[in-house]
């Protein structure tokens, strides 16, 4: 494994690995708390897991052991797609 500098991606046998910058990543539990605290949406963990498995939610940005890690900005962008505007009252 080799590194050229801090910004270059890690490589193994010439293949680039995912480069994770200094941004903090969140787990499924952290994503649920982040969505609830930021947007006020009471999303269950199972919804996030199912949507991620079905390709609706963003794919994980990194994996640590068996734990999937996500960038907070991507999770919040996904959560905003779940909110629909309230329909205007009928005239």
N, C-alpha and C positions, 0 to 999 in steps of 0.2 A: 504494500500500500504506500502511496506517495502523495505528498502535498507540495504544490508549487508556492503558494502563499495563502493568506487567510481567506481570500475571496475566491480562489480557484476551487472547483469541486474535487473531492477525493476521487482517486482512481485506483482500481484493482485490475491488474493485467490489461491496462489500456481502456477499460470501461469506466465511464463516469458514474459515480454514485450520487445520490441526492445530496445537494449542499443545503444545509439548514443554517440560516443566518442567526443573529442574536435574538430574534423574536421568540417570545415564549410560546410554547405549544400547550394545548389543553387536551385532556382525555374526554371520554364521553360524559363522565360525571361533571368535569369542569365546564364542558360545553353547555350542559343543561343549566348549571348555575349562571354562567355568563349570559345566556339567552334570557333567563328569567330576570336577572339583575339589570341588564341593559335595556331590553325591549319589553319586559313584563309579560312575556309569553310563557305560560305554564306547560312547556313541552315535556313529555315524559322521555326518559332515557331510551325506552324501547322504540319510540317513533324515530328518534335520531339513528338508532342502530339499524332499523329496518330500511329507512330511507337511504342510508349509506350503503347497505348491502344491495339495494335495488338500483343504485346509481342516481338517485334523486338528490341526495345530500352530497357534498363534495367528498372525494376520496381522501383518505388520510394522507397527511404530508410526511409522516414518518411513523415507524413502528419501533417500539422498544419492548422486546420480548413478545408478549402477546397483547400488548397495550397499543391501541391506535392513538396517534397524536394528530391534532388538527391546528391550523393557524386560526386564531380568533377572528380575523377579518373574514375568512371564508365561511366560517360557521355563522357569523352574524348576517352575512349576505344571504346565505341559505334561509335563515330564519325569517328574514324580511320577505322572502318569496311566499311564505306561508300565510302572511297577513293580507287579507283582502279589504278593500274599503267598504264601509257600511253603505248599503244602497240608499239612494235618496228616497224620501217619502213620496208615495204615489199622490199625484195631484187630483 
